[in-house]
Amino acid sequence: AQVLLTHADLADRERYLNARSTLLTLLALKVIPVINENDTVVNDEIKFGDNDTLGALVANLVEADALVILTDQRGLYSADPRKVPEVRFIDQATAGDPALELMAGGAGSSLGRGGMITKILAAKRAAGSGASTVIASGREPDVLLRLAAGESIGTTLMAATPKLAARKQWMADHLQLRGTVVIDQGAVAKVREEGKSLLPIGVVEVHGEFHRGDVIAVRGPEGGEVARGLANYGSAEARLIARKPSTEFERLLGYTAEPELIHRDNLVLT
């Protein structure tokens, strides 16, 4: 399946979630999305600019475990191997290490324009959501299969923060809470003690106006904050399905989306 994306698709939270849902659905159906920038509708000001950046953003979008960038080089060297004969190959490093950008020549160098520097910066971006990056040669036979099997090929840039921890830290620190839901004691126990998702049936009140994908607070019956997370439904929809089982969503909303108001992967205890 071909998927065309623009910066606007990832900057707008609702479009971001729609793109995410489409990609995850394709993967669940064992369809491989082939993703490119939608050049027909973008201008120079909003272009991704290079496929390394696009790849990193998509890795974040689908919460990928790893980003693999295939290039015409074996991987990352301590300097440009075409100019410096005595160079050191970098087998493994930490994504986001400032020394890597110096090795890649810096953003203003001739090597940097669309070269290794964009891959270093893409790895840094992917690491923000906990995804590690491999930079390897596309000429290696069966390179993707061998990487998937655990073989060490090219340069591995490890994310400093585990994937789930990185995502949840972002939610815990998010300053723009768009709304609040109050849940019953049974739902508090499920969320806090059993690590379950928040289902609408446990919601007793919905406060504020928020949209699908906004960060909202979850409070217990006494008013104390229990958790924060990304809402799968807007406030208007949440009010309709509060205290209702998922079997009634289609009747109430006209469609059925996720059964959870907040999935446990998008929920952080506070």
Number of C-alpha atoms within 10 A of each C-alpha: 10 8 13 15 19 19 17 13 16 18 10 12 15 15 15 18 18 16 20 19 15 15 22 17 12 14 13 10 9 9 12 12 15 10 16 15 18 14 13 8 10 15 10 8 8 11 16 20 13 16 17 24 19 20 22 27 20 20 24 23 19 17 18 16 16 22 24 20 21 20 15 11 15 18 20 28 18 18 19 17 14 7 8 10 9 10 13 13 15 17 16 14 15 18 25 21 13 13 12 24 19 13 17 23 19 19 17 9 11 10 16 17 14 14 17 26 24 22 28 27 21 25 31 26 23 31 29 21 29 26 28 27 28 24 25 24 18 15 12 14 9 9 18 16 10 13 15 9 9 9 11 14 18 23 21 24 27 22 24 18 16 16 21 15 13 17 20 19 13 14 22 17 9 13 9 10 16 17 19 20 24 23 26 17 14 10 21 23 13 15 21 15 9 10 15 18 19 25 24 25 18 21 25 15 16 19 15 12 13 21 20 19 22 20 25 27 24 27 21 20 13 10 10 12 16 17 20 25 27 22 25 22 21 16 23 13 17 24 18 14 23 20 17 17 14 18 10 13 20 12 11 14 13 8 9 13 13 12 17 18 26 24 17 17 14 19 26 24 17 13
